[in-house]
Amino acid sequence: MPAIVPWTTNLCGCFEDVPNCFITCLCPCITFGQIAEIIDRGSSSCGLSGALYALIMAVTGCQCIYSCAYRTKMRRQYNLSETPCNDFLLHCFCESCALCQEYRELKNRGFDPQIGWQGSVEKMNQGVVAPPPVQGGMTR
């Protein structure tokens, strides 16, 4: 089993990325959607995840149930420590700080949540895009 590693930024390190902190405080569904798209490796869109987050927030006020699941998924993907407390409590009491920390963690790992999964992958590959797959079939 891989060793547990610390987060690259502190939970209260919001001033490391002031624009993201500002957006997260005003509209956390945007930051959450961006995080979810990267964590899901493009299988869910930023817009859909953000809209679901906003709907859960509007209907129940307990969006932390949804967002903490993504923090857990992210910790498992990168073997991050569960600090300073468990994911559910952290998202219940420090939702904005938790989202900002997750956003910064993804940025520090080379992703750009603002351009999404596909944009980040292309950027990491320095714009080199794989050729489209060749359709198989019978030929004469």
N, CA, C and O atoms as CSV, one atom per row, in Angstrom:
chain,resi,resn,atom,element,x,y,z
A,1,MET,N,N,0.847,-1.177,0.000
A,1,MET,CA,C,0.000,0.000,0.000
A,1,MET,C,C,0.896,1.245,0.000
A,1,MET,O,O,1.834,1.329,0.793
A,2,PRO,N,N,0.611,2.223,-0.894
A,2,PRO,CA,C,1.430,3.433,-0.956
A,2,PRO,C,C,1.339,4.249,0.333
A,2,PRO,O,O,0.338,4.211,1.048
A,3,ALA,N,N,2.392,4.971,0.597
A,3,ALA,CA,C,2.442,5.798,1.799
A,3,ALA,C,C,1.483,6.976,1.684
A,3,ALA,O,O,1.280,7.532,0.605
A,4,ILE,N,N,0.905,7.339,2.813
A,4,ILE,CA,C,0.019,8.506,2.880
A,4,ILE,C,C,0.897,9.755,2.827
A,4,ILE,O,O,1.902,9.853,3.532
A,5,VAL,N,N,0.500,10.706,1.980
A,5,VAL,CA,C,1.272,11.937,1.823
A,5,VAL,C,C,0.449,13.133,2.284
A,5,VAL,O,O,-0.781,13.091,2.253
A,6,PRO,N,N,1.118,14.196,2.711
A,6,PRO,CA,C,0.386,15.392,3.135
A,6,PRO,C,C,-0.121,16.185,1.925
A,6,PRO,O,O,0.369,16.027,0.807
A,7,TRP,N,N,-1.104,17.030,2.179
A,7,TRP,CA,C,-1.593,17.937,1.154
A,7,TRP,C,C,-0.490,18.937,0.831
A,7,TRP,O,O,0.342,19.240,1.686
A,8,THR,N,N,-0.478,19.448,-0.390
A,8,THR,CA,C,0.569,20.397,-0.780
A,8,THR,C,C,0.307,21.795,-0.240
A,8,THR,O,O,1.214,22.626,-0.217
A,9,THR,N,N,-0.923,22.067,0.196
A,9,THR,CA,C,-1.249,23.357,0.790
A,9,THR,C,C,-2.057,23.155,2.055
A,9,THR,O,O,-2.680,22.113,2.257
A,10,ASN,N,N,-2.036,24.156,2.888
A,10,ASN,CA,C,-2.767,24.135,4.147
A,10,ASN,C,C,-4.253,24.371,3.891
A,10,ASN,O,O,-4.618,25.023,2.913
A,11,LEU,N,N,-5.099,23.853,4.751
A,11,LEU,CA,C,-6.539,24.061,4.637
A,11,LEU,C,C,-6.884,25.555,4.621
A,11,LEU,O,O,-7.781,25.982,3.894
A,12,CYS,N,N,-6.181,26.327,5.407
A,12,CYS,CA,C,-6.462,27.767,5.496
A,12,CYS,C,C,-5.520,28.595,4.628
A,12,CYS,O,O,-5.249,29.755,4.939
A,13,GLY,N,N,-5.025,28.011,3.550
A,13,GLY,CA,C,-4.109,28.717,2.659
A,13,GLY,C,C,-4.822,29.424,1.516
A,13,GLY,O,O,-4.305,29.489,0.401
A,14,CYS,N,N,-5.988,29.945,1.789
A,14,CYS,CA,C,-6.809,30.554,0.726
A,14,CYS,C,C,-6.121,31.717,0.023
A,14,CYS,O,O,-6.397,31.977,-1.148
A,15,PHE,N,N,-5.237,32.416,0.714
A,15,PHE,CA,C,-4.580,33.564,0.097
A,15,PHE,C,C,-3.519,33.150,-0.924
A,15,PHE,O,O,-2.930,34.002,-1.591
A,16,GLU,N,N,-3.275,31.838,-1.046
A,16,GLU,CA,C,-2.368,31.357,-2.082
A,16,GLU,C,C,-3.013,31.481,-3.461
A,16,GLU,O,O,-2.314,31.526,-4.473
A,17,ASP,N,N,-4.345,31.537,-3.502
A,17,ASP,CA,C,-5.086,31.691,-4.761
A,17,ASP,C,C,-6.331,32.535,-4.465
A,17,ASP,O,O,-7.437,32.010,-4.337
A,18,VAL,N,N,-6.129,33.845,-4.360
A,18,VAL,CA,C,-7.201,34.759,-3.982
A,18,VAL,C,C,-8.372,34.730,-4.969
A,18,VAL,O,O,-9.521,34.707,-4.528
A,19,PRO,N,N,-8.129,34.729,-6.299
A,19,PRO,CA,C,-9.280,34.681,-7.213
A,19,PRO,C,C,-10.168,33.452,-6.992
A,19,PRO,O,O,-11.393,33.567,-7.005
A,20,ASN,N,N,-9.561,32.282,-6.792
A,20,ASN,CA,C,-10.357,31.082,-6.548
A,20,ASN,C,C,-11.096,31.182,-5.227
A,20,ASN,O,O,-12.248,30.759,-5.131
A,21,CYS,N,N,-10.456,31.730,-4.211
A,21,CYS,CA,C,-11.102,31.903,-2.905
A,21,CYS,C,C,-12.338,32.792,-3.045
A,21,CYS,O,O,-13.389,32.498,-2.474
A,22,PHE,N,N,-12.208,33.860,-3.792
A,22,PHE,CA,C,-13.308,34.794,-4.006
A,22,PHE,C,C,-14.463,34.105,-4.730
A,22,PHE,O,O,-15.614,34.223,-4.310
A,23,ILE,N,N,-14.168,33.391,-5.807
A,23,ILE,CA,C,-15.203,32.679,-6.566
A,23,ILE,C,C,-15.875,31.618,-5.703
A,23,ILE,O,O,-17.095,31.461,-5.740
A,24,THR,N,N,-15.080,30.897,-4.932
A,24,THR,CA,C,-15.618,29.826,-4.086
A,24,THR,C,C,-16.548,30.384,-3.015
A,24,THR,O,O,-17.584,29.788,-2.720
A,25,CYS,N,N,-16.188,31.508,-2.441
A,25,CYS,CA,C,-17.053,32.105,-1.415
A,25,CYS,C,C,-18.368,32.604,-2.014
A,25,CYS,O,O,-19.419,32.487,-1.384
A,26,LEU,N,N,-18.316,33.157,-3.222
A,26,LEU,CA,C,-19.535,33.676,-3.861
A,26,LEU,C,C,-20.396,32.580,-4.477
A,26,LEU,O,O,-21.623,32.614,-4.374
A,27,CYS,N,N,-19.755,31.614,-5.112
A,27,CYS,CA,C,-20.491,30.577,-5.838
A,27,CYS,C,C,-19.715,29.259,-5.792
A,27,CYS,O,O,-19.035,28.905,-6.756
A,28,PRO,N,N,-19.815,28.535,-4.678
A,28,PRO,CA,C,-19.028,27.306,-4.525
A,28,PRO,C,C,-19.338,26.237,-5.565
A,28,PRO,O,O,-18.528,25.338,-5.792
A,29,CYS,N,N,-20.506,26.328,-6.200
A,29,CYS,CA,C,-20.847,25.316,-7.207
A,29,CYS,C,C,-19.892,25.363,-8.394
A,29,CYS,O,O,-19.670,24.340,-9.042
A,30,ILE,N,N,-19.326,26.528,-8.690
A,30,ILE,CA,C,-18.367,26.632,-9.796
A,30,ILE,C,C,-17.098,25.867,-9.457
A,30,ILE,O,O,-16.636,25.036,-10.240
A,31,THR,N,N,-16.537,26.151,-8.290
A,31,THR,CA,C,-15.311,25.464,-7.876
A,31,THR,C,C,-15.555,23.970,-7.747
A,31,THR,O,O,-14.733,23.163,-8.182
A,32,PHE,N,N,-16.689,23.596,-7.147
A,32,PHE,CA,C,-16.971,22.171,-7.006
A,32,PHE,C,C,-17.052,21.488,-8.371
A,32,PHE,O,O,-16.483,20.412,-8.559
A,33,GLY,N,N,-17.747,22.099,-9.313
A,33,GLY,CA,C,-17.866,21.513,-10.654
A,33,GLY,C,C,-16.516,21.315,-11.308
A,33,GLY,O,O,-16.270,20.286,-11.938
A,34,GLN,N,N,-15.633,22.302,-11.159
A,34,GLN,CA,C,-14.293,22.201,-11.736
A,34,GLN,C,C,-13.509,21.060,-11.098
A,34,GLN,O,O,-12.828,20.306,-11.793
A,35,ILE,N,N,-13.605,20.933,-9.793
A,35,ILE,CA,C,-12.912,19.858,-9.074
A,35,ILE,C,C,-13.463,18.498,-9.509
A,35,ILE,O,O,-12.698,17.581,-9.807
A,36,ALA,N,N,-14.789,18.372,-9.543
A,36,ALA,CA,C,-15.423,17.098,-9.872
A,36,ALA,C,C,-15.033,16.622,-11.266
A,36,ALA,O,O,-14.792,15.432,-11.468
A,37,GLU,N,N,-14.969,17.538,-12.228
A,37,GLU,CA,C,-14.598,17.141,-13.594
A,37,GLU,C,C,-13.197,16.550,-13.626
A,37,GLU,O,O,-12.962,15.556,-14.312
A,38,ILE,N,N,-12.267,17.146,-12.896
A,38,ILE,CA,C,-10.890,16.631,-12.867
A,38,ILE,C,C,-10.838,15.302,-12.120
A,38,ILE,O,O,-10.219,14.352,-12.598
A,39,ILE,N,N,-11.473,15.223,-10.967
A,39,ILE,CA,C,-11.452,13.994,-10.169
A,39,ILE,C,C,-12.098,12.841,-10.944
A,39,ILE,O,O,-11.633,11.704,-10.869
A,40,ASP,N,N,-13.162,13.135,-11.685
A,40,ASP,CA,C,-13.841,12.104,-12.473
A,40,ASP,C,C,-13.169,11.862,-13.820
A,40,ASP,O,O,-13.664,11.079,-14.631
A,41,ARG,N,N,-12.054,12.526,-14.057
A,41,ARG,CA,C,-11.270,12.360,-15.285
A,41,ARG,C,C,-12.106,12.583,-16.548
A,41,ARG,O,O,-11.999,11.854,-17.535
A,42,GLY,N,N,-12.935,13.617,-16.474
A,42,GLY,CA,C,-13.726,14.005,-17.629
A,42,GLY,C,C,-15.006,13.230,-17.840
A,42,GLY,O,O,-15.748,13.532,-18.775
A,43,SER,N,N,-15.297,12.241,-17.008
A,43,SER,CA,C,-16.529,11.471,-17.209
A,43,SER,C,C,-17.764,12.233,-16.756
A,43,SER,O,O,-18.883,11.867,-17.115
A,44,SER,N,N,-17.575,13.288,-15.973
A,44,SER,CA,C,-18.679,14.186,-15.619
A,44,SER,C,C,-18.232,15.593,-15.989
A,44,SER,O,O,-17.049,15.925,-15.911
A,45,SER,N,N,-19.187,16.407,-16.389
A,45,SER,CA,C,-18.829,17.764,-16.796
A,45,SER,C,C,-18.881,18.716,-15.601
A,45,SER,O,O,-19.579,18.479,-14.615
A,46,CYS,N,N,-18.134,19.778,-15.725
A,46,CYS,CA,C,-18.118,20.824,-14.712
A,46,CYS,C,C,-19.532,21.375,-14.508
A,46,CYS,O,O,-19.988,21.536,-13.376
A,47,GLY,N,N,-20.212,21.657,-15.607
A,47,GLY,CA,C,-21.547,22.242,-15.527
A,47,GLY,C,C,-22.550,21.341,-14.845
A,47,GLY,O,O,-23.320,21.798,-14.000
A,48,LEU,N,N,-22.553,20.069,-15.198
A,48,LEU,CA,C,-23.493,19.128,-14.600
A,48,LEU,C,C,-23.215,18.939,-13.111
A,48,LEU,O,O,-24.140,18.969,-12.299
A,49,SER,N,N,-21.954,18.746,-12.751
A,49,SER,CA,C,-21.600,18.561,-11.336
A,49,SER,C,C,-21.912,19.811,-10.521
A,49,SER,O,O,-22.428,19.721,-9.407
A,50,GLY,N,N,-21.596,20.975,-11.082
A,50,GLY,CA,C,-21.885,22.230,-10.393
A,50,GLY,C,C,-23.372,22.458,-10.223
A,50,GLY,O,O,-23.816,22.935,-9.178
A,51,ALA,N,N,-24.152,22.119,-11.252
A,51,ALA,CA,C,-25.604,22.274,-11.172
A,51,ALA,C,C,-26.212,21.337,-10.131
A,51,ALA,O,O,-27.113,21.728,-9.388
A,52,LEU,N,N,-25.721,20.108,-10.080
A,52,LEU,CA,C,-26.206,19.154,-9.080
A,52,LEU,C,C,-25.867,19.636,-7.674
A,52,LEU,O,O,-26.687,19.542,-6.760
A,53,TYR,N,N,-24.663,20.149,-7.512
A,53,TYR,CA,C,-24.247,20.725,-6.226
A,53,TYR,C,C,-25.203,21.856,-5.833
A,53,TYR,O,O,-25.672,21.902,-4.696
A,54,ALA,N,N,-25.491,22.765,-6.767
A,54,ALA,CA,C,-26.378,23.904,-6.493
A,54,ALA,C,C,-27.791,23.426,-6.157
A,54,ALA,O,O,-28.436,23.975,-5.264
A,55,LEU,N,N,-28.268,22.410,-6.864
A,55,LEU,CA,C,-29.592,21.867,-6.596
A,55,LEU,C,C,-29.663,21.260,-5.199
A,55,LEU,O,O,-30.611,21.507,-4.455
A,56,ILE,N,N,-28.660,20.470,-4.851
A,56,ILE,CA,C,-28.629,19.867,-3.514
A,56,ILE,C,C,-28.568,20.963,-2.451
A,56,ILE,O,O,-29.223,20.862,-1.414
A,57,MET,N,N,-27.784,22.007,-2.709
A,57,MET,CA,C,-27.664,23.112,-1.767
A,57,MET,C,C,-29.014,23.828,-1.618
A,57,MET,O,O,-29.415,24.161,-0.503
A,58,ALA,N,N,-29.707,24.062,-2.721
A,58,ALA,CA,C,-30.984,24.781,-2.679
A,58,ALA,C,C,-32.090,23.961,-2.011
A,58,ALA,O,O,-32.907,24.501,-1.265
A,59,VAL,N,N,-32.111,22.670,-2.281
A,59,VAL,CA,C,-33.193,21.831,-1.774
A,59,VAL,C,C,-32.964,21.391,-0.324
A,59,VAL,O,O,-33.888,21.418,0.489
A,60,THR,N,N,-31.730,20.987,-0.005
A,60,THR,CA,C,-31.481,20.414,1.324
A,60,THR,C,C,-30.589,21.271,2.212
A,60,THR,O,O,-30.675,21.193,3.437
A,61,GLY,N,N,-29.738,22.084,1.607
A,61,GLY,CA,C,-28.757,22.834,2.397
A,61,GLY,C,C,-27.612,21.963,2.883
A,61,GLY,O,O,-26.779,22.410,3.671
A,62,CYS,N,N,-27.566,20.718,2.416
A,62,CYS,CA,C,-26.532,19.765,2.848
A,62,CYS,C,C,-25.662,19.327,1.681
A,62,CYS,O,O,-25.435,18.133,1.486
A,63,GLN,N,N,-25.177,20.284,0.910
A,63,GLN,CA,C,-24.310,19.962,-0.220
A,63,GLN,C,C,-23.016,19.302,0.224
A,63,GLN,O,O,-22.316,18.689,-0.582
A,64,CYS,N,N,-22.698,19.428,1.509
A,64,CYS,CA,C,-21.469,18.830,2.032
A,64,CYS,C,C,-21.476,17.305,1.887
A,64,CYS,O,O,-20.413,16.689,1.812
A,65,ILE,N,N,-22.649,16.701,1.847
A,65,ILE,CA,C,-22.731,15.250,1.668
A,65,ILE,C,C,-22.174,14.868,0.298
A,65,ILE,O,O,-21.475,13.864,0.160
A,66,TYR,N,N,-22.488,15.669,-0.699
A,66,TYR,CA,C,-22.017,15.433,-2.067
A,66,TYR,C,C,-20.541,15.796,-2.212
A,66,TYR,O,O,-19.760,15.025,-2.769
A,67,SER,N,N,-20.163,16.966,-1.711
A,67,SER,CA,C,-18.786,17.434,-1.898
A,67,SER,C,C,-17.776,16.621,-1.098
A,67,SER,O,O,-16.646,16.435,-1.550
A,68,CYS,N,N,-18.155,16.136,0.072
A,68,CYS,CA,C,-17.192,15.358,0.867
A,68,CYS,C,C,-16.865,14.039,0.182
A,68,CYS,O,O,-15.769,13.506,0.359
A,69,ALA,N,N,-17.805,13.503,-0.599
A,69,ALA,CA,C,-17.539,12.266,-1.330
A,69,ALA,C,C,-16.416,12.476,-2.347
A,69,ALA,O,O,-15.613,11.573,-2.586
A,70,TYR,N,N,-16.361,13.659,-2.939
A,70,TYR,CA,C,-15.294,13.950,-3.906
A,70,TYR,C,C,-13.960,14.175,-3.206
A,70,TYR,O,O,-12.909,13.839,-3.752
A,71,ARG,N,N,-13.993,14.737,-2.008
A,71,ARG,CA,C,-12.735,14.885,-1.267
A,71,ARG,C,C,-12.176,13.503,-0.938
A,71,ARG,O,O,-10.973,13.268,-1.055
A,72,THR,N,N,-13.052,12.597,-0.528
A,72,THR,CA,C,-12.630,11.229,-0.224
A,72,THR,C,C,-12.055,10.561,-1.476
A,72,THR,O,O,-11.016,9.904,-1.419
A,73,LYS,N,N,-12.735,10.736,-2.590
A,73,LYS,CA,C,-12.259,10.157,-3.852
A,73,LYS,C,C,-10.892,10.732,-4.220
A,73,LYS,O,O,-10.004,10.001,-4.658
A,74,MET,N,N,-10.728,12.031,-4.041
A,74,MET,CA,C,-9.463,12.692,-4.351
A,74,MET,C,C,-8.346,12.192,-3.429
A,74,MET,O,O,-7.235,11.923,-3.883
A,75,ARG,N,N,-8.645,12.072,-2.146
A,75,ARG,CA,C,-7.630,11.574,-1.205
A,75,ARG,C,C,-7.176,10.175,-1.590
A,75,ARG,O,O,-5.988,9.864,-1.512
A,76,ARG,N,N,-8.103,9.338,-2.001
A,76,ARG,CA,C,-7.756,7.965,-2.384
A,76,ARG,C,C,-6.927,7.937,-3.665
A,76,ARG,O,O,-6.003,7.131,-3.785
A,77,GLN,N,N,-7.247,8.809,-4.624
A,77,GLN,CA,C,-6.491,8.851,-5.877
A,77,GLN,C,C,-5.042,9.247,-5.644
A,77,GLN,O,O,-4.139,8.727,-6.301
A,78,TYR,N,N,-4.815,10.173,-4.705
A,78,TYR,CA,C,-3.468,10.716,-4.486
A,78,TYR,C,C,-2.853,10.313,-3.149
A,78,TYR,O,O,-1.798,10.828,-2.777
A,79,ASN,N,N,-3.493,9.403,-2.424
A,79,ASN,CA,C,-2.999,8.928,-1.117
A,79,ASN,C,C,-2.768,10.077,-0.140
A,79,ASN,O,O,-1.763,10.110,0.570
A,80,LEU,N,N,-3.706,11.011,-0.113
A,80,LEU,CA,C,-3.585,12.174,0.767
A,80,LEU,C,C,-4.116,11.858,2.162
A,80,LEU,O,O,-5.026,11.046,2.333
A,81,SER,N,N,-3.529,12.515,3.141
A,81,SER,CA,C,-3.942,12.297,4.523
A,81,SER,C,C,-5.324,12.897,4.783
A,81,SER,O,O,-5.723,13.873,4.148
A,82,GLU,N,N,-6.030,12.304,5.713
A,82,GLU,CA,C,-7.353,12.799,6.107
A,82,GLU,C,C,-7.171,13.732,7.306
A,82,GLU,O,O,-7.392,13.347,8.454
A,83,THR,N,N,-6.766,14.951,7.013
A,83,THR,CA,C,-6.499,15.914,8.074
A,83,THR,C,C,-7.208,17.223,7.753
A,83,THR,O,O,-7.456,17.486,6.577
A,84,PRO,N,N,-7.535,18.027,8.694
A,84,PRO,CA,C,-7.366,17.894,10.144
A,84,PRO,C,C,-8.436,17.030,10.806
A,84,PRO,O,O,-8.313,16.687,11.982
A,85,CYS,N,N,-9.498,16.669,10.053
A,85,CYS,CA,C,-10.528,15.765,10.566
A,85,CYS,C,C,-11.111,15.012,9.378
A,85,CYS,O,O,-10.636,15.159,8.252
A,86,ASN,N,N,-12.144,14.204,9.627
A,86,ASN,CA,C,-12.672,13.418,8.506
A,86,ASN,C,C,-13.348,14.330,7.474
A,86,ASN,O,O,-13.731,15.462,7.769
A,87,ASP,N,N,-13.479,13.801,6.271
A,87,ASP,CA,C,-13.955,14.582,5.126
A,87,ASP,C,C,-15.341,15.176,5.337
A,87,ASP,O,O,-15.585,16.325,4.968
A,88,PHE,N,N,-16.244,14.412,5.921
A,88,PHE,CA,C,-17.606,14.901,6.132
A,88,PHE,C,C,-17.617,16.113,7.056
A,88,PHE,O,O,-18.224,17.134,6.730
A,89,LEU,N,N,-16.958,16.010,8.197
A,89,LEU,CA,C,-16.923,17.139,9.135
A,89,LEU,C,C,-16.239,18.352,8.528
A,89,LEU,O,O,-16.676,19.487,8.721
A,90,LEU,N,N,-15.179,18.108,7.803
A,90,LEU,CA,C,-14.448,19.204,7.174
A,90,LEU,C,C,-15.349,19.955,6.195
A,90,LEU,O,O,-15.373,21.185,6.189
A,91,HIS,N,N,-16.084,19.218,5.375
A,91,HIS,CA,C,-16.969,19.877,4.417
A,91,HIS,C,C,-18.195,20.492,5.092
A,91,HIS,O,O,-18.718,21.494,4.604
A,92,CYS,N,N,-18.657,19.928,6.184
A,92,CYS,CA,C,-19.805,20.510,6.894
A,92,CYS,C,C,-19.461,21.849,7.541
A,92,CYS,O,O,-20.272,22.775,7.526
A,93,PHE,N,N,-18.275,21.950,8.102
A,93,PHE,CA,C,-17.929,23.140,8.865
A,93,PHE,C,C,-16.979,24.096,8.152
A,93,PHE,O,O,-16.887,25.264,8.529
A,94,CYS,N,N,-16.279,23.627,7.141
A,94,CYS,CA,C,-15.317,24.469,6.416
A,94,CYS,C,C,-15.418,24.229,4.918
A,94,CYS,O,O,-14.406,24.025,4.249
A,95,GLU,N,N,-16.644,24.253,4.388
A,95,GLU,CA,C,-16.882,23.913,2.989
A,95,GLU,C,C,-16.009,24.722,2.034
A,95,GLU,O,O,-15.335,24.149,1.178
A,96,SER,N,N,-16.017,26.037,2.171
A,96,SER,CA,C,-15.250,26.885,1.245
A,96,SER,C,C,-13.757,26.610,1.338
A,96,SER,O,O,-13.073,26.519,0.319
A,97,CYS,N,N,-13.254,26.479,2.555
A,97,CYS,CA,C,-11.821,26.211,2.730
A,97,CYS,C,C,-11.437,24.861,2.141
A,97,CYS,O,O,-10.379,24.728,1.526
A,98,ALA,N,N,-12.297,23.854,2.327
A,98,ALA,CA,C,-12.025,22.519,1.798
A,98,ALA,C,C,-12.003,22.549,0.267
A,98,ALA,O,O,-11.107,21.976,-0.354
A,99,LEU,N,N,-12.982,23.211,-0.337
A,99,LEU,CA,C,-13.016,23.293,-1.799
A,99,LEU,C,C,-11.798,24.033,-2.334
A,99,LEU,O,O,-11.209,23.616,-3.332
A,100,CYS,N,N,-11.416,25.127,-1.680
A,100,CYS,CA,C,-10.234,25.879,-2.122
A,100,CYS,C,C,-8.971,25.029,-2.019
A,100,CYS,O,O,-8.123,25.065,-2.910
A,101,GLN,N,N,-8.845,24.262,-0.934
A,101,GLN,CA,C,-7.671,23.405,-0.769
A,101,GLN,C,C,-7.635,22.330,-1.857
A,101,GLN,O,O,-6.569,22.051,-2.408
A,102,GLU,N,N,-8.767,21.732,-2.170
A,102,GLU,CA,C,-8.822,20.701,-3.206
A,102,GLU,C,C,-8.467,21.294,-4.572
A,102,GLU,O,O,-7.755,20.669,-5.359
A,103,TYR,N,N,-8.959,22.487,-4.847
A,103,TYR,CA,C,-8.658,23.182,-6.099
A,103,TYR,C,C,-7.151,23.438,-6.212
A,103,TYR,O,O,-6.549,23.173,-7.252
A,104,ARG,N,N,-6.544,23.958,-5.130
A,104,ARG,CA,C,-5.099,24.229,-5.144
A,104,ARG,C,C,-4.296,22.942,-5.290
A,104,ARG,O,O,-3.270,22.922,-5.969
A,105,GLU,N,N,-4.759,21.874,-4.658
A,105,GLU,CA,C,-4.065,20.584,-4.750
A,105,GLU,C,C,-4.022,20.115,-6.205
A,105,GLU,O,O,-2.983,19.659,-6.681
A,106,LEU,N,N,-5.139,20.227,-6.901
A,106,LEU,CA,C,-5.173,19.827,-8.304
A,106,LEU,C,C,-4.237,20.694,-9.137
A,106,LEU,O,O,-3.531,20.190,-10.009
A,107,LYS,N,N,-4.232,21.997,-8.869
A,107,LYS,CA,C,-3.323,22.893,-9.595
A,107,LYS,C,C,-1.871,22.511,-9.329
A,107,LYS,O,O,-1.056,22.501,-10.251
A,108,ASN,N,N,-1.540,22.197,-8.075
A,108,ASN,CA,C,-0.169,21.827,-7.724
A,108,ASN,C,C,0.243,20.487,-8.332
A,108,ASN,O,O,1.432,20.180,-8.419
A,109,ARG,N,N,-0.729,19.702,-8.748
A,109,ARG,CA,C,-0.451,18.415,-9.395
A,109,ARG,C,C,-0.457,18.545,-10.923
A,109,ARG,O,O,-0.391,17.546,-11.640
A,110,GLY,N,N,-0.538,19.785,-11.410
A,110,GLY,CA,C,-0.415,20.026,-12.839
A,110,GLY,C,C,-1.718,20.211,-13.593
A,110,GLY,O,O,-1.700,20.447,-14.801
A,111,PHE,N,N,-2.847,20.109,-12.906
A,111,PHE,CA,C,-4.137,20.295,-13.568
A,111,PHE,C,C,-4.525,21.768,-13.522
A,111,PHE,O,O,-4.100,22.508,-12.635
A,112,ASP,N,N,-5.331,22.177,-14.481
A,112,ASP,CA,C,-5.904,23.519,-14.468
A,112,ASP,C,C,-7.412,23.347,-14.453
A,112,ASP,O,O,-8.023,23.180,-15.508
A,113,PRO,N,N,-8.023,23.385,-13.275
A,113,PRO,CA,C,-9.470,23.159,-13.188
A,113,PRO,C,C,-10.297,24.118,-14.036
A,113,PRO,O,O,-11.418,23.784,-14.421
A,114,GLN,N,N,-9.771,25.294,-14.330
A,114,GLN,CA,C,-10.530,26.251,-15.139
A,114,GLN,C,C,-10.707,25.776,-16.580
A,114,GLN,O,O,-11.695,26.132,-17.223
A,115,ILE,N,N,-9.786,24.993,-17.092
A,115,ILE,CA,C,-9.907,24.525,-18.474
A,115,ILE,C,C,-10.394,23.080,-18.546
A,115,ILE,O,O,-10.502,22.515,-19.635
A,116,GLY,N,N,-10.684,22.489,-17.412
A,116,GLY,CA,C,-11.283,21.162,-17.374
A,116,GLY,C,C,-10.300,20.024,-17.594
A,116,GLY,O,O,-9.092,20.227,-17.723
A,117,TRP,N,N,-10.856,18.825,-17.633
A,117,TRP,CA,C,-10.045,17.618,-17.775
A,117,TRP,C,C,-9.338,17.568,-19.129
A,117,TRP,O,O,-8.119,17.406,-19.197
A,118,GLN,N,N,-10.111,17.709,-20.199
A,118,GLN,CA,C,-9.520,17.583,-21.531
A,118,GLN,C,C,-8.462,18.660,-21.758
A,118,GLN,O,O,-7.377,18.369,-22.260
A,119,GLY,N,N,-8.773,19.892,-21.393
A,119,GLY,CA,C,-7.812,20.981,-21.550
A,119,GLY,C,C,-6.552,20.747,-20.744
A,119,GLY,O,O,-5.449,21.031,-21.211
A,120,SER,N,N,-6.710,20.228,-19.526
A,120,SER,CA,C,-5.551,19.943,-18.681
A,120,SER,C,C,-4.680,18.842,-19.262
A,120,SER,O,O,-3.453,18.934,-19.246
A,121,VAL,N,N,-5.325,17.799,-19.778
A,121,VAL,CA,C,-4.572,16.695,-20.376
A,121,VAL,C,C,-3.796,17.200,-21.590
A,121,VAL,O,O,-2.620,16.880,-21.763
A,122,GLU,N,N,-4.462,17.988,-22.426
A,122,GLU,CA,C,-3.779,18.530,-23.605
A,122,GLU,C,C,-2.625,19.441,-23.203
A,122,GLU,O,O,-1.560,19.413,-23.819
A,123,LYS,N,N,-2.841,20.242,-22.176
A,123,LYS,CA,C,-1.790,21.143,-21.691
A,123,LYS,C,C,-0.612,20.340,-21.144
A,123,LYS,O,O,0.544,20.685,-21.391
A,124,MET,N,N,-0.902,19.269,-20.402
A,124,MET,CA,C,0.160,18.425,-19.859
A,124,MET,C,C,0.940,17.741,-20.977
A,124,MET,O,O,2.147,17.525,-20.868
A,125,ASN,N,N,0.233,17.405,-22.049
A,125,ASN,CA,C,0.883,16.782,-23.200
A,125,ASN,C,C,1.444,17.838,-24.142
A,125,ASN,O,O,1.831,17.530,-25.269
A,126,GLN,N,N,1.488,19.077,-23.679
A,126,GLN,CA,C,2.017,20.222,-24.433
A,126,GLN,C,C,1.334,20.380,-25.778
A,126,GLN,O,O,1.981,20.638,-26.793
A,127,GLY,N,N,0.011,20.220,-25.770
A,127,GLY,CA,C,-0.761,20.437,-26.974
A,127,GLY,C,C,-0.746,19.284,-27.945
A,127,GLY,O,O,-1.401,19.341,-28.986
A,128,VAL,N,N,-0.009,18.234,-27.624
A,128,VAL,CA,C,0.038,17.075,-28.518
A,128,VAL,C,C,-1.219,16.257,-28.271
A,128,VAL,O,O,-1.431,15.743,-27.172
A,129,VAL,N,N,-2.038,16.142,-29.280
A,129,VAL,CA,C,-3.275,15.382,-29.175
A,129,VAL,C,C,-3.105,14.090,-29.953
A,129,VAL,O,O,-2.613,14.087,-31.082
A,130,ALA,N,N,-3.514,13.003,-29.340
A,130,ALA,CA,C,-3.401,11.695,-30.005
A,130,ALA,C,C,-4.282,11.677,-31.253
A,130,ALA,O,O,-5.360,12.272,-31.261
A,131,PRO,N,N,-3.831,11.000,-32.302
A,131,PRO,CA,C,-4.656,10.917,-33.504
A,131,PRO,C,C,-5.930,10.154,-33.209
A,131,PRO,O,O,-5.959,9.327,-32.297
A,132,PRO,N,N,-6.989,10.419,-33.970
A,132,PRO,CA,C,-8.235,9.692,-33.731
A,132,PRO,C,C,-8.038,8.207,-34.013
A,132,PRO,O,O,-7.226,7.839,-34.862
A,133,PRO,N,N,-8.769,7.359,-33.310
A,133,PRO,CA,C,-8.613,5.917,-33.534
A,133,PRO,C,C,-9.081,5.538,-34.936
A,133,PRO,O,O,-10.038,6.107,-35.459
A,134,VAL,N,N,-8.397,4.580,-35.527
A,134,VAL,CA,C,-8.733,4.085,-36.865
A,134,VAL,C,C,-9.877,3.096,-36.717
A,134,VAL,O,O,-9.842,2.205,-35.868
A,135,GLN,N,N,-10.885,3.268,-37.551
A,135,GLN,CA,C,-12.023,2.349,-37.517
A,135,GLN,C,C,-11.603,1.007,-38.085
A,135,GLN,O,O,-11.086,0.931,-39.199
A,136,GLY,N,N,-11.823,-0.034,-37.331
A,136,GLY,CA,C,-11.484,-1.374,-37.789
A,136,GLY,C,C,-12.555,-1.909,-38.726
A,136,GLY,O,O,-13.673,-1.397,-38.768
A,137,GLY,N,N,-12.217,-2.895,-39.438
A,137,GLY,CA,C,-13.189,-3.506,-40.337
A,137,GLY,C,C,-12.498,-4.325,-41.398
A,137,GLY,O,O,-11.270,-4.357,-41.477
A,138,MET,N,N,-13.261,-4.958,-42.178
A,138,MET,CA,C,-12.701,-5.795,-43.229
A,138,MET,C,C,-12.343,-4.945,-44.438
A,138,MET,O,O,-13.076,-4.026,-44.803
A,139,THR,N,N,-11.222,-5.257,-45.048
A,139,THR,CA,C,-10.791,-4.572,-46.261
A,139,THR,C,C,-10.391,-5.606,-47.293
A,139,THR,O,O,-10.092,-6.746,-46.940
A,140,ARG,N,N,-10.381,-5.231,-48.550
A,140,ARG,CA,C,-9.978,-6.150,-49.620
A,140,ARG,C,C,-8.587,-5.851,-50.068
A,140,ARG,O,O,-8.070,-6.520,-50.963
